[in-house]
Amino acid sequence: MLKQLERLDQTVIADVESVLQKTLTRFIPGTDSVQLEARPFSRASGLEDILIDDGVLTPIVAKGDGIQSLVALALTMEWTQSTNHPDKQLIIAVEEPESHLHPGAVHELRQVLQGIAESQQVIVTTHSQALVNRRNLRQNVIVSERSAKPAKSLDALRTALGVRLSDALAAAEVVVVSEGYLDEVLLPALLMQREPAVREWLTEGRLIIESAGSGSKIYPRVLAARTLLTQPIVVLDSDPAGEKDVGRLLADGVIEQTAVVQVVRPSCAHSELEDLLLQDSYLAALEARIGFRLKGRQKRKLDQGRDKAWSERLSEILVNAGVPDAEKLVKACKYDVTQAAVEAVGRGEAVIRSECEDILNRLVDLIRNGLHTH
């Protein structure tokens, strides 16, 4: 019986060695072998050491902190993917996993962490932009001046990480530049709903969706992208300010007409991103924010108004209802509407008006063409 158990033990050890070598090779291409030294059952079975051959066969304790962390992550990934592990959830905390790794290995590391995060909670502290969660900005928490707050924009993350715009763009093939910071929260969700590959492009850093903060700041962002041979795509509101910005970009030859997407709702003189949304996707969140229920005519004005953009129509509704400082409340409403729409997308619900789908479909095609992915 003891010999049978020892044979089974050796089989398990061989399997774990193979898993460790396969994972470590992703980070350290020169890893030739991984050996586990285990005590036999006659001496109370257990792991005594891990030997790694990356040119020289060395015990893991003699390796650097980076290698030791990678081995721990490799074992954790195997545990989470195993069908034999106990039905328990882990909280995995990793401090600066990018330390001691070359840039290519950091991207491999990100994929491993994402694989683990599919079934377990993973908390990572990092100074690497490669490990930033671009798919859901608010899952990135910025710790600064004794406070911790969810990130609201890529600009905030860049500032916290000390990353210059040129550093971020240099790794991207396509950058979508929009006006408001909420656009970079909503656009990824809308695009992923139409093209699942957008998630992968964002994760790999091939695609960046960012806000300039205002239309006037789009011009230098586009110039920076062109300087780094990154394909820029501009998304602008169809209001007087947006028309002016488009005119300047085209007149100066900064961007091609075919790389500009204006947000347009048919039969509406001025439009912004909220104009593309189905009202049912955000109405409950909006009414919770303003503190009263919209009447039928107010809903129609907000949903079907043609003379002004969504924000302006909402502002008029609030002013006419006697709400003071309506402009400030509109900004808060835009945030809640964005979050509600993103959550609706997460539930698999349709959030875009059928007559506006062509705009997003064209944007997906522009991104795909810029990445040369067909």
C-alpha positions in Angstrom: 0.0 0.0 0.0 2.8 2.4 0.9 4.5 1.8 -2.4 1.3 2.5 -4.3 0.8 5.8 -2.4 4.4 6.7 -3.2 3.8 6.0 -6.9 0.7 8.2 -6.9 2.7 10.9 -5.1 5.4 10.8 -7.7 2.7 11.2 -10.4 1.2 14.2 -8.7 4.7 15.7 -8.3 5.5 15.2 -12.0 2.2 16.9 -12.9 3.0 19.9 -10.6 6.5 20.2 -12.0 5.1 20.3 -15.5 2.6 23.0 -14.6 5.2 25.1 -12.8 7.7 24.8 -15.7 5.0 25.7 -18.3 3.9 28.8 -16.3 7.4 30.0 -15.4 8.6 29.7 -19.0 6.0 32.3 -19.9 7.9 34.7 -17.7 11.4 33.4 -17.9 11.9 31.8 -21.3 15.2 30.2 -20.2 13.5 28.0 -17.6 14.7 24.4 -18.5 13.1 22.5 -15.7 11.4 22.6 -12.3 12.0 19.9 -9.7 10.1 19.3 -6.5 11.9 17.5 -3.7 9.3 15.8 -1.5 9.7 13.7 1.6 8.5 10.1 1.2 5.4 8.8 3.0 7.6 6.8 5.4 8.9 10.2 6.7 5.6 12.1 6.7 5.0 13.3 3.1 5.6 16.9 2.4 7.4 19.3 0.2 11.0 20.0 1.1 12.2 22.3 -1.7 11.6 23.5 -5.2 14.6 23.5 -7.6 14.5 25.7 -10.7 16.9 25.4 -13.6 17.1 28.7 -15.5 20.7 28.1 -16.5 21.8 26.8 -13.1 19.8 24.4 -11.0 19.1 26.4 -7.8 16.8 26.0 -4.8 13.9 28.5 -4.8 15.1 30.1 -1.6 18.3 31.2 -3.5 16.2 32.9 -6.2 15.1 36.5 -6.1 11.7 37.7 -4.7 10.4 38.0 -8.2 10.9 34.3 -9.1 9.5 33.2 -5.7 6.4 35.3 -6.3 5.9 33.8 -9.8 6.1 30.3 -8.4 3.5 31.2 -5.8 1.2 32.6 -8.5 1.8 29.5 -10.7 0.7 27.2 -7.9 -2.3 29.5 -7.1 -3.4 29.4 -10.8 -3.1 25.6 -10.8 -5.2 25.4 -7.6 -7.9 27.6 -9.0 -8.1 25.6 -12.2 -8.1 22.2 -10.5 -11.4 20.3 -10.1 -10.1 18.8 -6.8 -9.6 21.9 -4.7 -12.0 22.5 -1.8 -15.0 24.7 -2.5 -13.5 27.7 -0.9 -12.8 31.2 -2.2 -9.4 32.8 -1.9 -8.4 36.4 -1.5 -5.1 36.7 -3.2 -3.0 39.8 -2.5 0.1 40.5 -4.6 2.5 43.4 -3.9 4.1 44.9 -7.0 4.2 41.6 -9.0 6.0 43.4 -11.9 9.1 43.7 -9.9 12.2 42.0 -11.4 10.4 41.2 -14.6 11.1 42.4 -18.1 8.3 44.2 -19.9 7.2 41.2 -22.0 6.9 39.1 -18.8 4.7 41.7 -17.2 2.1 41.3 -19.9 2.2 37.5 -19.4 1.8 38.1 -15.7 -1.3 40.2 -16.3 -2.9 37.3 -18.2 -2.1 34.9 -15.3 -3.7 37.3 -12.8 -6.7 37.7 -14.9 -7.1 34.0 -15.2 -7.0 33.7 -11.4 -9.4 36.6 -11.0 -12.1 34.8 -13.0 -12.8 32.6 -9.9 -11.0 34.3 -7.0 -10.6 37.8 -5.6 -7.3 39.3 -6.6 -5.8 42.5 -5.1 -2.7 43.8 -6.7 -0.6 46.8 -5.7 1.4 48.1 -8.7 3.3 51.0 -10.3 3.0 49.5 -13.8 0.5 50.8 -16.3 0.5 47.4 -17.9 -1.5 46.0 -14.9 -4.1 48.8 -15.0 -7.7 47.5 -15.5 -8.7 49.4 -18.6 -12.0 47.5 -19.0 -13.4 48.9 -15.7 -11.6 52.0 -14.5 -13.3 52.0 -11.2 -11.8 48.7 -10.2 -8.5 50.6 -10.1 -8.1 52.2 -6.6 -5.7 55.1 -6.3 -4.0 55.4 -2.9 -2.7 58.9 -2.3 -2.3 61.2 0.6 -3.8 58.7 3.1 -6.9 58.1 1.1 -8.0 55.4 -1.3 -10.5 56.2 -4.1 -11.7 54.4 -7.3 -10.1 55.9 -10.4 -12.5 58.1 -12.5 -10.3 58.5 -15.6 -7.1 57.3 -17.3 -5.7 60.8 -16.6 -6.1 60.2 -12.9 -4.3 56.8 -13.2 -1.5 58.3 -15.3 -0.9 61.0 -12.7 -0.8 58.5 -9.9 1.6 56.2 -11.8 3.7 59.0 -13.1 3.0 58.0 -16.6 3.3 60.5 -19.5 0.7 60.4 -22.3 3.5 59.4 -24.7 4.3 56.4 -22.6 0.8 55.1 -22.7 0.3 55.7 -26.4 3.6 54.2 -27.4 2.2 50.7 -26.6 -1.1 51.2 -28.4 -2.0 50.8 -32.0 -5.3 52.7 -31.9 -6.5 55.4 -29.5 -10.1 56.5 -29.4 -10.2 60.1 -28.0 -13.5 61.5 -26.8 -14.5 64.7 -25.0 -15.8 63.9 -21.5 -14.3 61.6 -18.9 -17.6 59.6 -18.6 -17.3 58.7 -22.3 -14.2 56.6 -21.6 -16.3 54.7 -19.0 -19.4 54.1 -21.2 -17.8 53.6 -24.7 -15.8 50.5 -23.8 -19.0 48.8 -22.4 -21.0 49.8 -25.5 -18.3 48.6 -27.9 -17.7 45.3 -26.1 -21.4 44.5 -26.3 -21.0 44.7 -30.1 -17.6 43.2 -30.5 -16.3 41.0 -27.7 -12.8 41.2 -29.0 -12.7 44.8 -27.8 -12.2 43.5 -24.3 -9.0 41.6 -25.4 -7.7 44.7 -27.4 -8.1 46.9 -24.3 -6.6 44.3 -22.0 -3.6 43.9 -24.3 -3.1 47.6 -24.5 -3.5 47.6 -28.3 -6.5 49.8 -28.0 -6.9 52.8 -25.7 -10.2 54.7 -25.1 -9.6 57.9 -23.3 -11.1 61.3 -22.7 -9.4 64.6 -23.5 -11.4 66.4 -20.8 -12.9 68.8 -23.3 -13.1 69.3 -27.1 -10.3 71.9 -27.1 -7.8 69.3 -25.6 -8.5 66.7 -28.3 -6.2 68.5 -30.8 -3.0 67.9 -28.9 -4.0 64.4 -28.0 -4.4 63.5 -31.6 -1.1 65.1 -32.5 0.6 63.1 -29.8 -0.9 59.9 -31.2 0.2 60.6 -34.7 3.8 61.4 -33.5 4.0 57.9 -32.0 2.5 56.3 -35.1 -0.7 55.4 -33.2 -3.9 55.5 -35.2 -6.2 58.2 -33.7 -10.0 58.0 -33.8 -12.0 61.0 -32.5 -15.5 60.8 -31.1 -17.2 64.1 -30.7 -20.6 65.5 -29.8 -22.6 67.0 -32.6 -23.1 70.4 -31.0 -21.6 73.8 -31.9 -18.5 73.2 -29.9 -18.0 69.7 -31.4 -18.5 71.1 -34.9 -15.9 73.7 -34.3 -13.4 71.1 -33.0 -14.0 68.8 -36.0 -13.5 71.8 -38.4 -10.2 72.7 -36.9 -8.9 69.1 -36.9 -9.9 68.6 -40.6 -8.7 72.1 -41.7 -5.2 71.5 -40.2 -5.0 68.0 -41.6 -4.5 66.6 -38.2 -6.9 63.7 -38.8 -8.7 62.2 -41.8 -12.5 62.8 -42.1 -13.0 59.0 -42.1 -11.4 58.8 -38.6 -13.9 61.2 -37.0 -17.2 59.9 -35.4 -19.8 62.4 -34.5 -22.5 61.3 -32.0 -25.7 61.9 -33.8 -29.3 61.0 -33.0 -31.4 61.3 -36.2 -33.7 64.3 -36.3 -31.9 65.9 -33.3 -30.1 69.2 -33.9 -27.5 68.6 -31.2 -26.5 65.2 -29.7 -24.2 63.7 -27.1 -23.6 60.1 -26.0 -26.6 60.0 -23.6 -28.8 60.8 -26.6 -28.0 57.3 -28.0 -29.3 55.5 -24.9 -32.7 53.9 -24.4 -34.4 55.8 -21.7 -35.4 52.6 -19.8 -31.8 51.7 -19.3 -31.2 54.7 -17.0 -34.5 56.2 -16.0 -34.6 54.6 -12.5 -31.1 55.8 -11.7 -31.9 59.3 -13.0 -35.0 59.7 -10.9 -33.2 58.4 -7.8 -30.6 61.2 -8.3 -33.0 64.1 -8.9 -35.4 63.0 -6.2 -38.7 63.1 -8.1 -40.4 61.1 -10.9 -40.6 62.5 -14.3 -44.0 63.0 -15.8 -45.0 61.8 -19.2 -44.2 65.1 -21.0 -40.9 65.5 -19.2 -39.9 62.0 -20.2 -40.8 62.7 -23.8 -38.8 66.0 -23.8 -35.8 64.3 -22.4 -36.1 61.2 -24.7 -37.4 62.8 -27.9 -36.4 66.5 -27.8 -34.9 67.7 -31.1 -33.6 71.2 -30.5 -31.0 70.6 -27.8 -28.6 68.0 -26.5 -29.6 65.6 -23.7 -27.8 67.6 -20.9 -29.5 70.8 -22.0 -32.9 69.2 -22.1 -32.4 67.7 -18.6 -31.2 71.1 -17.3 -34.4 72.8 -18.6 -36.6 70.1 -17.0 -34.9 70.7 -13.7 -35.0 74.4 -13.9 -38.7 74.3 -14.7 -39.3 72.0 -11.8 -37.7 74.6 -9.5 -34.4 72.8 -8.9 -31.6 75.3 -7.9 -28.1 75.0 -9.4 -29.5 72.6 -12.1 -26.2 72.5 -14.0 -24.4 70.9 -11.0 -27.1 68.3 -10.6 -26.9 67.5 -14.4 -23.3 66.6 -14.0 -24.2 64.2 -11.1 -27.0 62.8 -13.3 -24.7 62.1 -16.2 -22.5 60.0 -13.9 -25.4 58.0 -12.6 -26.8 57.5 -16.1 -23.4 56.2 -17.3 -23.1 53.7 -14.5 -26.7 52.5 -15.0 -26.0 52.0 -18.7 -22.8 50.1 -18.0 -24.6 47.9 -15.5 -27.4 47.2 -18.0 -24.8 46.2 -20.6 -23.3 43.8 -18.0 -26.7 42.2 -17.6 -26.9 41.7 -21.3 -29.6 44.3 -21.9 -29.9 46.5 -25.0 -29.1 50.1 -24.2 -28.7 51.7 -27.6 -31.5 53.1 -29.7 -31.9 51.0 -32.9 -31.6 54.1 -35.1 -28.2 55.0 -33.5 -26.6 51.6 -33.8 -24.8 52.4 -37.1 -22.6 54.9 -35.2 -21.2 52.3 -32.8 -20.9 49.7 -35.6 -18.9 52.1 -37.6 -16.7 52.9 -34.6 -16.0 49.2 -34.1 -15.1 48.9 -37.8 -12.7 51.8 -37.6 -11.0 50.2 -34.6 -10.8 46.8 -36.3 -9.3 48.4 -39.4 -6.8 50.3 -37.3 -5.7 47.1 -35.7 -5.6 45.3 -39.0 -8.0 42.7 -37.6 -10.6 41.3 -39.9 
